[in-house]
């Protein structure tokens, strides 16, 4: 047992460097993922810790499980067009086809469940309930969306010890505490209108404001040098927290041998993040390049309810619904220890979100072909949480259709579960000027006046493939 626990802990801590998928993990454990996550009433492996801790009573022998999912996102932004206006407006510019450059993402998971007696079962699992890691071309000339974001990431990893209690053959309850750690950040390019880099343009402006001033030429050259240095500089904001916490509560009721129902509540987690805002290359003409900063990016609470029906001893079907309360995240603010780049009023950045609550509709099937092979399939529809006015490259999202198939292979005490998942991301069209977050990437003000206004339009779509293997051992 000591060797098993030592190996398990080694696996968990080595996994802390891995990232999750596009907007969430789209499944924890290959069996549940193959069934579209529609398992809250029927799950019988260690990932019940996440899906429904009350269902750990379905596990009759100590079971150790290890696995990973490999995620390959393919996202495209098309017809990205920036229309500019204002005193120092640049010509409008566009990009026809911007393809993400995200690497393959590795999402590990671990679980162990141990029945204490006929009524009490203990379990724990490591998993990534929320995550994102997207990369794009970082050249503003070929990817003007990089002025909004060219790399964004968020991950929350948790270790969840849990316990379930079986009140009767029909009814059980379970609960777990998720002890988490989070990291977040983004990289973007600073957009500077071309005329702010021009000494001649500054000379004309200063001559109009201060006619005959002999220092106008020198001042104009200095201002042009400052903004030329700042143009296309990279802003890198990286954050992490020390600790965060959330809770899982579940109930399971078995009406008879054919029907069962389950419900799980997963609480929100308040996540305080601290880190730095760095500017590359260094900006000696602007002063403080690297600043301590902080923000909070919470994770939402959710409720999942499901009903399983065993059509025959070999064939079962389950339907689940999930309500996620994203509307609790209306905005978040990044605060800096001092004005960023010594620009007055730049001591914070406010990211408007206005996210909306969403529904997921899930369906899962399992057919026990024989004693060795189980066949599985799943589907769910996932509503987008992001409204048009706050759509951006930092947190892109659209309605999704998620399809999955998989198999479970039994070899004595060892079970190997596999899954292939395909996520189709519906096309989303952002009308000209509709996204305030995209527009703000190009809007510049000076002395209280807007000198460079912008309106953005875009079309985005994509898909994600993922492949998973989970190996379990029953003692």
Secondary structure, DSSP 4 states (H G I P E B T S, - for coil): -HHHHHHHHHHHHHGGG----SSB-S-SSHHHHHTTT--TTT--STTHHHH-GGGGGG--S-EEEEEEEEEEEEEEEEEEEEEEESTTPPPPEEEEEEE--PPPEEEEEEEEEEE-SSSEEEEEEEEEEEEEEEE----TTT-GGGGT-SEEEEEEEEEEEEEEEESSSSEEEEEEEEEEEEEEEEEEEPP--GGGG-HHHHHHHHHHHSTT-TTHHHHHHHHHHHHHHHTTPEEEEEEE-S-EEEEEEEEEEE-SSSEEEEEEEE--B--EEEEEEEEES--TTT---SEEEEEE-PBPPEEEEEEEEESSSSEEEEEEEEEE-GGG--EEEEEESS-GGG-TT-SEEEEE-----EEEEEEEEEEE-SSSEEEEEEEEEE-----GGG--STT----EEEEEEEEEEEETTEEEEEEEEEEEEEEEEE-TTT-HHHHTTT-EEETTEEEEEEEEEEEEEEEEEEEEEEEEEE-
